[in-house]
Amino acid sequence: MELKALFLAQLEREAIVTRKAVERVPEGHNDWKPHAKSMEMGRLAALVATLPGWIVLMVDRNELNLDDPSTDEFKTKAFATREELFGAMEQGIEKARNALQGTTEDHLMMPWRFVMGGKLLYEMPRYVMLTDAFSHLAHHRGQLTVYLRMNGVSVPAIYGPSADEQ
């Protein structure tokens, strides 16, 4: 199996369960957080919704340098409404699908860099970074389901049953 086919299949699986979590994010709770050190719900929900769009970044660019002002669009900001949140997610999923369909195996083997604070944090083949992006999505989506539970919202079944969906 080609890597891009593997990533396309993973994108489709992750899109289904990500939608289930994002569609339950309550409006009007963007500033809520469970602890002073925690991320606000609105920012966390936006991160989960927009993470599929990172695939485009990793396929189309050779690096993400957060010191470069042109990368401000990749800094997560909360959305005012669930409709905006969901729209951004769907747009990111579609763009990620197109980027993966248009790439090659050779391109996925090429190095990709992440730079912040003038320091190189990571430089690895794209396919490794794409794997990390999917793991990052699963991590933050799980975090979001805890926020949902703490706000009295039913938690969707993701990789297995949920106490709220039998």
Stockholm file with secondary structure:
# STOCKHOLM 1.0

chainA/1-166         MELKALFLAQLEREAIVTRKAVERVPEGHNDWKPHAKSMEMGRLAALVATLPGWIVLMVDRNELNLDDPSTDEFKTKAFATREELFGAMEQGIEKARNALQGTTEDHLMMPWRFVMGGKLLYEMPRYVMLTDAFSHLAHHRGQLTVYLRMNGVSVPAIYGPSADEQ
#=GR chainA/1-166 SS CCHHHHHHHHHHHHHHHHHHHHTTCCTTCTTCCSSTTSCCHHHHHHHHHHGGGHHHHHHHCSEEETTSGGGGGGSCCCCSSHHHHHHHHHHHHHHHHHHHHHCCHHHHHSEEEEEETTEEEEEEEHHHHHHHHHHHHHHHHHHHHHHHHHTTCCCCCSSSCBTTBC
#=GC SS_cons         CCHHHHHHHHHHHHHHHHHHHHTTCCTTCTTCCSSTTSCCHHHHHHHHHHGGGHHHHHHHCSEEETTSGGGGGGSCCCCSSHHHHHHHHHHHHHHHHHHHHHCCHHHHHSEEEEEETTEEEEEEEHHHHHHHHHHHHHHHHHHHHHHHHHTTCCCCCSSSCBTTBC
//
